[in-house]
Amino acid sequence: MFSRKWLLTTLLVFLGTAVCIRLGIWQLDRLEQRRAFNAQVASMRALPPLDLNAETAASLETMEWRAVTVTGEYDFANQVALRNQYHNSQYGYHLLTPLHFDGETVLVDRGWIPADGNSAPADWRKYDEPGAVTVTGQIRLGQGKPAFGGVADALPADGSPLWMWNNADIERMALQMPYPILKVYIQPNVDPADETPPIPYQPEVELTEGPHFGYALQWFTFAAILFGGYPFFLRKQEE
């Protein structure tokens, strides 16, 4: 196995075995992450709706996916748009609009608008909802650039607002707001009969463990076959 003839092959087998084992462990890590996500969603959805007008908002970052309701007034002058959003395969944007309530402000993803005719903030004003509004939906955390792919958002160097965003990066959006905002945003409930923009959107959340355990078993099996079968292969070659 460690002779000059087979040394390189042996090293490659050891390396391949280690890679397979590492990939199996990675899949088990993803399984634990998935289980933690499922537990978070299930626990939050089991709670009654949070009324932001009546209850403290001190720990909202730990309440993603919890139902929420709030009554306030929108600030359309500081709303922004999220690129690369689709409705029935039609390209458009999502409007994220600040909602003032009881001395606080939270962004609301009011939903999808078509890209055609909506390239500038002035175009979005036709979707204004003036006066007091009550929003019901769920609490969501902001997201920056994904680990793989995507485009990061950078605020203009001259200090002007960034109106079109690639990611729902609430932390960075807060930097250009003229007032403090909460570190979460609200995704309103969907009315299937409502086809008038802005059209709210709710992601479909699948509370399963996915294929991660099966993938982990596959990688560990590959490792066992590679490592355990190599001596038999060598024995056959020496016969």
Secondary structure, 3 states (H helix, E strand, C coil): CCCCCCHHHHHHHHHHHHHHHHHHHHHHHHHHHHHHHHHHHHHHHCCCCEECCCCCCCCHHHCCCCEEEEEEEECHHHCEEEEEEEECCEEEEEEEEEEEECCEEEEEEEEEEECCCCCCHHHHHHHCCCCEEEEEEEEEECCCCCCCCCCCCCCCCCCCCCCEECCCCHHHHHHHCCCCCCCEEEEECCCCCCCCCCECCCCCCCCCCCCHHHHHHHHHHHHHHHHHHHHHHHHHHHC
